[in-house]
């Protein structure tokens, strides 16, 4: 993994991430990458050799093993948390990640559209980190999913209750002929079970079935290495699925407790998943599993007279011990932060739904300083509510949601709060990178143009074009230059935009009017021909063009589009 990243940093290109989650982009976008190839080969190998890829090739398991080893070095042996309901989480998560995209596409696609998107080659990448969370998210992710899950849930806690890849590997393992098997030399000493970090009751399964049937077995061979009689070995034969039954595990939770833990898990997962637009799905699953354990242990602290954790008494004869108070305090803090995340997540989601419900096209709203005429009373009420939700999330959130801020800025613009809109766009651009930063700067520049602050707009648009290539930013830059009297530069910028994309109707109309004004008749005719060819025959679009051209003082060209809009839809007569 380190060599992979180093190659990208030194050479600028490398093989796309060899990470199973990359297969989602294959299913959703048709991107053939190294991740889907690796995941496919890993499942095929598991169908033959069993679930060995987890035990020998997973970086998260390596970190979990490191955590378990460190805990044992200080005298703490992780004990497995056993739940009969939460073990289904990995499979449910796997179906959501890798099956639902195709199923959802099948439900919603038009009849003539293919089931799978067109496949494209993404085996080589120039942006290795594009689909990964930033480093300041990756570090807490590793700490929670690779260390805290071990401390609270057992040596393979994340694998057991959160890992979606394990959901598919478990299914494939059931039909694999490769398994841990036993000879007659076994005397049921239990060394194998004690050594197993996958929470498998090895000595019981090999006695009952002659092999390990638990799909949680990751073929790490620890049980084989500690057997004093060399009775265990890896071999091929009848798969576990052919037996027709599985080993019974001792249940540590009652069914009401199982239901309570499942409810806390679900609530916690939806509370933290994508909160602040930073918590990835796998991290949310790890947080939810820990939350379920802490809530259940807190419930036990209230109901039980005696309770211990890692050999330390939390409660004795109904009396809380100092360690118990500390544990309870941590649990309440953790669950309180999860609940707070749920509060923020609700307001972020509600604000986003309002943002998505606003139907006025961006180009039409941005064509003038006051876009309120395009909003219905219902739109205005919804926008006010959406602003309120985003403001609550911004005011009480622990982090800044970089993706929510531009949405709040847009709602502020639609309600006429220009200064607040520009403030939020400036803040967003300062926190964003690449395309997202360019878009925020473009909108800031466009709004500054409408305000008549052309020097500021020009600076913002130049920054946008430095961050990423956005053709519409060149449209706006040309307008800034034109209004500042730098007409030759404006025409040069519009010509540059037209060369990159000859079907930009606004650019072509600007060029037609600008060339006509300075006496370049032939260039004006050519631009007008291209403008007529590329302009949609839509009254709203013509009205938008009229407004933009009018803003730039190109009245003759503007009136032509206003008249076309009225001819296509007489209702526009009342908007003059």
C-alpha positions in Angstrom: 0.0 0.0 0.0 2.8 2.4 0.9 4.6 1.6 -2.4 1.4 2.3 -4.2 1.1 5.7 -2.7 4.8 6.5 -3.1 4.6 5.7 -6.8 1.7 8.0 -7.3 3.5 10.8 -5.4 6.7 10.4 -7.4 5.4 9.6 -10.9 1.9 11.3 -10.8 0.1 8.1 -12.0 -0.4 4.7 -10.5 -2.8 1.8 -10.6 -6.2 2.8 -9.2 -6.8 1.9 -5.5 -6.8 -1.9 -4.9 -9.8 -1.5 -2.5 -13.0 -3.5 -2.7 -15.2 -0.4 -2.2 -14.0 0.8 -5.6 -16.3 -1.8 -7.1 -19.2 0.5 -6.3 -18.0 2.9 -9.0 -18.0 0.0 -11.5 -21.6 -0.8 -10.7 -22.8 2.8 -10.5 -20.7 4.5 -13.3 -19.2 1.6 -15.3 -15.6 2.4 -14.1 -13.4 -0.7 -14.5 -10.8 -0.2 -11.8 -8.2 -2.3 -9.9 -10.6 -2.5 -6.9 -13.3 -4.4 -8.8 -10.8 -6.8 -10.3 -9.2 -7.5 -6.9 -12.6 -8.0 -5.2 -13.8 -10.4 -7.9 -10.6 -12.4 -7.7 -10.8 -12.5 -3.9 -14.4 -13.9 -4.0 -13.4 -16.5 -6.6 -10.4 -17.5 -4.4 -12.7 -17.7 -1.4 -15.1 -20.1 -3.2 -12.1 -22.5 -3.4 -9.9 -21.9 -0.4 -12.3 -20.4 2.0 -12.1 -17.0 3.7 -8.3 -16.6 3.7 -8.1 -13.2 2.0 -9.4 -11.5 5.2 -6.9 -13.3 7.5 -3.8 -12.8 5.3 -4.5 -9.7 3.1 -6.7 -7.2 4.9 -5.0 -4.1 6.4 -7.9 -3.5 8.8 -7.5 -7.0 10.2 -3.7 -6.4 10.5 -4.5 -3.3 12.6 -7.1 -5.2 14.7 -4.6 -7.9 15.4 -2.0 -5.2 16.4 -4.6 -3.7 18.8 -5.4 -7.2 20.3 -1.6 -7.8 20.7 -1.1 -4.5 22.4 -4.0 -5.1 24.8 -2.7 -8.5 25.7 0.8 -7.0 26.4 -0.8 -4.9 29.1 -2.9 -7.8 30.5 -6.2 -7.2 28.7 -7.5 -10.0 26.5 -10.4 -8.8 24.3 -13.6 -10.8 24.9 -16.0 -11.3 22.0 -19.4 -9.5 22.1 -21.9 -12.1 20.7 -25.1 -10.9 19.1 -27.4 -13.0 17.0 -28.9 -10.1 15.1 -26.0 -7.8 14.5 -24.0 -10.5 12.7 -26.3 -9.9 9.7 -25.1 -6.3 9.4 -22.1 -7.1 7.1 -24.3 -8.9 4.6 -27.0 -6.2 4.6 -24.3 -3.6 4.1 -22.8 -5.6 1.3 -26.1 -5.9 -0.5 -26.6 -2.2 -0.2 -23.2 -1.4 -1.6 -22.9 -3.9 -4.3 -26.4 -5.2 -5.2 -28.7 -2.3 -4.6 -27.1 0.0 -7.2 -27.9 -2.5 -10.0 -31.3 -3.3 -8.6 -32.2 0.4 -8.2 -31.0 1.1 -11.7 -33.3 -1.7 -13.0 -36.3 -0.2 -11.2 -35.8 3.3 -12.5 -34.1 3.1 -15.9 -36.0 3.8 -19.1 -37.1 0.7 -21.1 -34.5 1.3 -23.8 -31.6 1.9 -21.5 -29.1 -1.0 -20.7 -29.1 -2.4 -17.2 -25.4 -1.7 -16.7 -23.7 1.6 -17.5 -21.2 1.8 -20.3 -17.9 0.4 -19.0 -14.8 2.6 -19.2 -11.1 2.0 -18.3 -10.1 3.4 -15.0 -7.2 1.1 -14.2 -4.7 4.0 -14.1 -5.3 7.1 -12.0 -3.7 10.5 -11.6 -5.6 11.2 -8.3 -5.1 8.2 -6.0 -6.9 9.9 -3.1 -10.0 11.0 -5.1 -12.4 8.4 -3.7 -10.9 8.3 -0.2 -11.7 10.5 2.8 -9.1 13.1 3.7 -6.3 12.1 6.1 -8.0 13.9 9.0 -11.0 11.6 8.6 -8.9 8.5 7.8 -7.0 8.6 11.2 -10.2 8.6 13.3 -11.6 6.0 11.0 -8.6 3.7 11.7 -8.7 4.4 15.4 -12.4 3.6 15.7 -12.7 0.7 13.3 -9.4 -1.0 13.9 -8.8 -0.3 17.6 -11.9 0.7 19.5 -14.0 -2.1 18.0 -11.4 -4.6 19.2 -11.4 -3.1 22.7 -15.2 -3.2 23.1 -16.4 -6.0 20.7 -13.5 -8.5 20.6 -10.5 -9.3 18.4 -12.4 -9.2 15.1 -15.2 -6.9 16.2 -15.2 -4.8 13.1 -15.2 -7.8 10.8 -18.0 -9.5 12.8 -20.4 -6.5 13.0 -19.5 -4.0 10.3 -17.4 -5.1 7.4 -19.5 -5.4 4.2 -16.9 -7.3 2.3 -16.9 -10.0 4.9 -20.7 -10.3 4.2 -19.9 -11.7 0.7 -16.8 -13.6 1.9 -18.9 -15.4 4.5 -21.4 -16.6 1.9 -18.6 -17.7 -0.4 -16.9 -19.6 2.4 -19.9 -21.8 3.0 -19.4 -23.5 -0.4 -15.5 -23.6 -0.3 -14.0 -27.1 -0.1 -10.9 -25.6 1.7 -11.4 -25.7 5.5 -9.6 -26.3 8.8 -10.1 -30.0 9.4 -9.2 -32.5 12.2 -7.7 -35.9 12.6 -8.3 -38.6 15.2 -5.5 -37.2 17.3 -7.7 -34.4 18.7 -8.3 -34.7 22.5 -10.5 -31.5 22.7 -8.0 -29.6 24.9 -9.4 -26.3 23.7 -6.1 -24.7 22.9 -7.4 -23.9 19.4 -10.5 -22.0 20.6 -8.3 -20.0 23.0 -6.0 -19.0 20.2 -8.7 -18.1 17.7 -9.1 -14.4 17.3 -12.1 -14.8 15.0 -14.4 -15.8 17.9 -14.8 -19.4 16.5 -15.4 -22.2 19.0 -13.0 -24.4 17.1 -12.8 -27.5 19.4 -16.6 -27.8 19.5 -17.0 -27.5 15.7 -14.2 -30.0 14.8 -15.7 -32.5 17.2 -19.2 -32.1 15.9 -18.5 -31.7 12.1 -14.9 -32.8 11.6 -14.0 -29.3 10.4 -14.6 -25.7 11.2 -17.9 -24.6 9.6 -18.2 -21.1 11.0 -17.9 -18.6 8.1 -16.1 -16.2 10.5 -13.0 -18.5 10.3 -10.4 -16.5 8.4 -7.9 -19.4 7.9 -5.2 -17.5 9.8 -3.9 -21.0 11.0 -3.5 -19.8 14.6 -5.5 -22.8 15.8 -3.3 -25.2 13.7 -0.1 -23.7 15.1 -1.1 -24.2 18.8 -2.5 -27.7 18.6 -0.3 -29.8 20.8 -1.1 -33.0 18.9 -0.9 -31.6 15.4 -4.5 -32.7 15.0 -5.7 -29.7 12.9 -4.7 -29.0 9.3 -6.0 -27.1 6.3 -7.4 -29.5 3.7 -10.0 -30.0 1.0 -13.2 -32.0 1.2 -16.9 -31.5 1.8 -17.8 -27.8 2.1 -19.6 -26.5 5.2 -22.8 -25.8 3.2 -23.2 -29.5 2.4 -23.7 -30.3 6.1 -27.1 -28.6 6.3 -26.6 -27.3 9.8 -24.3 -25.1 11.7 -22.7 -25.1 15.1 -24.7 -23.7 17.9 -23.2 -20.7 19.7 -23.9 -19.7 23.3 -26.2 -16.7 23.3 -25.0 -14.0 25.7 -28.0 -11.7 25.0 -31.7 -12.3 25.5 -34.0 -11.5 22.6 -35.2 -8.2 24.2 -31.6 -7.2 24.6 -30.9 -8.2 21.0 -33.8 -6.0 19.8 -32.5 -3.1 22.0 -29.0 -3.4 20.6 -30.3 -3.6 17.0 -32.4 -0.5 17.6 -29.5 1.5 19.0 -27.3 0.3 16.1 -29.7 1.4 13.4 -30.4 4.8 15.1 -26.6 5.4 15.6 -25.8 4.4 12.1 -28.2 6.9 10.5 -27.2 9.5 13.0 -23.5 9.6 12.1 -23.4 8.4 8.5 -22.3 11.2 6.3 -22.8 13.8 9.0 -20.9 17.0 8.1 -20.4 15.1 4.7 -17.3 13.5 6.2 -18.2 10.2 8.1 -18.0 7.4 5.5 -20.3 4.4 5.6 -17.8 1.9 7.1 -16.8 4.3 9.9 -20.5 4.8 10.6 -21.0 1.0 10.9 -18.1 0.8 13.4 -19.4 3.7 15.4 -22.9 2.1 15.4 -21.6 -1.3 16.6 -19.7 0.4 19.5 -22.8 2.5 20.4 -24.9 -0.7 20.6 -22.4 -2.3 23.0 -22.1 0.8 25.2 -25.9 1.3 25.3 -26.4 -2.3 26.2 -23.7 -2.3 28.9 -25.2 0.9 30.3 -28.6 -0.9 30.4 -26.9 -3.7 32.3 -25.4 -1.3 34.8 -28.8 -0.1 35.7 -30.5 -3.6 35.9 -27.7 -5.8 37.3 -26.3 -5.9 40.8 -22.8 -7.0 39.7 -21.0 -6.1 36.5 -17.4 -6.3 35.3 -15.4 -5.3 32.2 -11.9 -6.7 31.5 -11.8 -8.1 35.0 -12.5 -4.8 36.6 -15.6 -4.5 38.7 -18.0 -1.8 37.5 -20.7 -2.6 40.0 -20.6 -4.7 43.2 -23.7 -5.7 45.1 -25.7 -2.9 43.6 -23.0 -0.2 44.3 -21.2 1.6 41.5 -17.5 1.5 41.7 -15.2 4.4 40.6 -14.3 2.5 37.4 -18.0 2.0 36.8 -18.7 5.7 37.0 -15.8 6.4 34.6 -17.2 3.7 32.2 -20.7 5.2 32.5 -19.4 8.7 31.9 -17.5 7.6 28.8 -20.6 5.8 27.5 -22.9 8.8 28.1 -20.3 11.1 26.3 -20.1 8.7 23.4 -23.8 8.2 23.0 -24.4 12.0 23.6 -22.0 12.8 20.7 -23.9 10.2 18.5 -27.2 11.8 19.4 -25.8 15.3 18.7 -24.6 14.0 15.3 -28.1 12.8 14.6 -29.5 16.2 15.5 -27.1 17.9 13.1 -27.6 15.2 10.4 -31.4 15.8 10.5 -31.0 19.5 9.9 -28.4 19.0 7.2 -30.7 16.5 5.5 -33.8 18.7 5.8 -31.9 21.7 4.4 -30.5 19.6 1.5 -34.0 18.4 0.6 -35.2 22.0 0.4 -32.2 22.9 -1.8 -33.0 20.0 -4.1 -36.7 21.0 -4.3 -36.1 24.5 -5.7 -36.9 24.2 -9.3 -35.7 27.6 -10.7 -32.7 27.0 -13.0 -29.4 28.4 -11.8 -28.8 30.2 -15.0 -32.1 32.0 -14.8 -31.7 32.9 -11.2 -28.2 34.2 -11.8 -29.2 36.3 -14.7 -30.3 39.2 -12.5 -29.6 40.6 -9.0 -33.1 39.8 -7.7 -34.3 36.3 -8.6 -37.4 36.4 -6.4 -39.8 36.9 -9.4 -39.1 33.3 -10.4 -40.1 31.9 -6.9 -43.6 30.9 -5.9 -44.9 31.6 -2.4 -44.4 27.9 -1.6 -40.8 28.1 -2.9 -40.1 31.1 -0.6 -41.6 29.4 2.4 -39.5 26.3 1.7 -36.3 28.3 1.2 -36.9 30.1 4.5 -37.3 26.7 6.2 -34.2 25.3 4.5 -32.1 28.3 5.5 -33.2 27.7 9.1 -32.2 24.1 9.0 -28.7 24.9 7.5 -28.2 27.7 10.1 -29.0 25.4 13.0 -26.5 22.8 11.7 -23.9 25.5 11.2 -24.5 27.1 14.6 -24.5 24.0 16.7 -22.3 21.7 14.6 -18.8 20.7 15.8 -17.4 20.8 12.3 -18.1 22.9 9.2 -20.0 21.1 6.5 -18.1 22.2 3.4 -20.7 20.8 1.1 -23.7 22.3 2.9 -22.3 25.9 2.9 -22.6 26.5 -0.8 -26.2 25.2 -0.6 -26.9 27.7 2.2 -25.3 30.4 0.1 -27.6 29.7 -2.8 -30.7 29.8 -0.5 -29.4 33.1 0.8 -29.0 34.5 -2.7 -32.6 33.4 -3.7 -34.0 35.3 -0.7 -32.0 38.4 -1.5 -29.4 38.1 1.3 -26.5 38.9 -1.0 -23.9 39.8 1.6 -24.5 36.5 3.5 -24.4 34.6 0.3 -21.0 36.0 -0.7 -19.7 35.4 2.8 -20.6 31.7 2.7 -19.2 31.2 -0.8 -15.9 32.8 0.3 -15.7 30.5 3.3 -16.6 27.5 1.2 -13.9 28.3 -1.4 -11.4 28.6 1.4 -12.1 25.1 2.6 -12.6 23.3 -0.7 -10.2 22.0 -3.3 -10.4 21.3 -7.1 -13.7 21.3 -8.9 -15.7 22.1 -5.7 -13.6 25.2 -5.0 -13.9 26.3 -8.6 -17.7 26.1 -8.6 -18.0 28.1 -5.4 -15.6 30.8 -6.8 -17.6 30.8 -10.1 -20.9 31.5 -8.3 -19.3 34.1 -6.2 -17.9 35.8 -9.3 -21.3 35.6 -11.1 -23.1 37.2 -8.2 -20.5 39.9 -7.9 -21.1 40.6 -11.6 -24.8 41.1 -11.0 -23.9 43.4 -8.1 -21.8 45.6 -10.4 -18.6 44.7 -8.5 -16.6 43.8 -11.6 -13.1 44.0 -10.3 -13.9 41.6 -7.4 -15.8 39.4 -9.8 -12.8 39.2 -12.1 -10.5 38.2 -9.3 -12.9 35.5 -8.1 -13.4 34.1 -11.6 -9.6 34.0 -12.3 -9.2 31.9 -9.1 -12.1 29.6 -10.2 -10.3 28.9 -13.5 -7.0 28.3 -11.7 -8.8 25.7 -9.5 -10.4 23.8 -12.4 -11.7 24.1 -15.9 -15.2 25.6 -15.9 -16.4 27.0 -19.3 -19.1 29.2 -17.7 -16.5 31.0 -15.7 -15.0 32.3 -18.9 -18.5 33.6 -19.9 -18.6 35.5 -16.7 -15.0 36.7 -16.9 -15.7 38.1 -20.4 -18.7 40.0 -19.0 -16.5 41.4 -16.1 -13.9 42.6 -18.7 -16.5 44.1 -21.0 -18.1 46.1 -18.2 -14.7 47.3 -17.1 -14.2 48.7 -20.6 -11.6 46.1 -21.5 -13.5 45.0 -24.6 -10.7 43.5 -26.7 -9.8 41.3 -23.7 -13.4 40.3 -23.2 -13.8 39.2 -26.8 -10.5 37.3 -26.5 -11.8 35.4 -23.4 -15.2 34.6 -25.2 -13.3 33.4 -28.3 -11.2 31.2 -26.1 -14.3 29.7 -24.4 -15.9 29.2 -27.9 -12.9 27.3 -29.1 -13.1 25.0 -26.1 -16.8 24.5 -26.5 -18.4 25.9 -29.7 -22.0 25.1 -28.5 -22.1 27.6 -25.6 -25.1 29.8 -26.6 -24.4 32.6 -24.2 -20.8 33.0 -25.3 -21.9 32.9 -29.0 -24.5 35.6 -28.4 -22.0 37.7 -26.4 -19.5 37.4 -29.4 -22.2 38.3 -31.9 -23.2 41.5 -30.1 -19.6 42.4 -29.1 -18.2 42.0 -32.6 -21.1 43.9 -34.1 -20.5 46.8 -31.6 -16.8 47.2 -32.6 -17.5 46.8 -36.3 -16.2 43.3 -36.9 -19.1 42.4 -39.2 -17.9 39.1 -40.5 -17.0 37.8 -37.0 -20.4 39.0 -35.8 -22.2 37.1 -38.5 -20.3 33.9 -37.8 -20.9 34.2 -34.1 -24.6 34.9 -34.7 -24.9 31.8 -36.9 -23.3 29.7 -34.2 -25.6 31.3 -31.6 -28.8 30.6 -33.6 -27.7 27.0 -34.0 -26.8 26.4 -30.4 -29.6 28.3 -28.5 -32.4 26.1 -27.2 -35.9 27.1 -28.4 -37.1 27.6 -24.8 -38.8 30.8 -23.6 -37.0 30.7 -20.2 -33.6 30.3 -21.9 -34.3 33.2 -24.3 -35.4 35.3 -21.4 -32.2 34.5 -19.5 -30.1 35.4 -22.5 -32.0 38.7 -22.8 -31.3 39.5 -19.2 -27.6 38.7 -19.4 -27.1 40.6 -22.6 -29.1 43.5 -21.1 -26.8 43.5 -18.1 -23.8 43.9 -20.5 -25.4 46.8 -22.3 -26.1 44.9 -25.5 -29.7 46.1 -25.8 -30.4 45.3 -29.4 -29.3 41.6 -29.0 -31.2 41.5 -25.6 -34.5 42.7 -27.1 -34.4 40.1 -29.8 -34.3 37.3 -27.2 -37.0 39.0 -25.1 -39.3 39.1 -28.1 -38.5 35.5 -28.9 -39.4 34.5 -25.3 -42.7 36.4 -25.5 -43.5 34.8 -28.8 -42.9 31.3 -27.4 -44.8 32.1 -24.2 -47.0 35.3 -24.0 -46.9 35.2 -20.2 -43.4 36.7 -20.4 -45.0 40.0 -21.6 -45.9 40.8 -18.0 -42.2 40.4 -16.9 -41.0 43.3 -19.1 
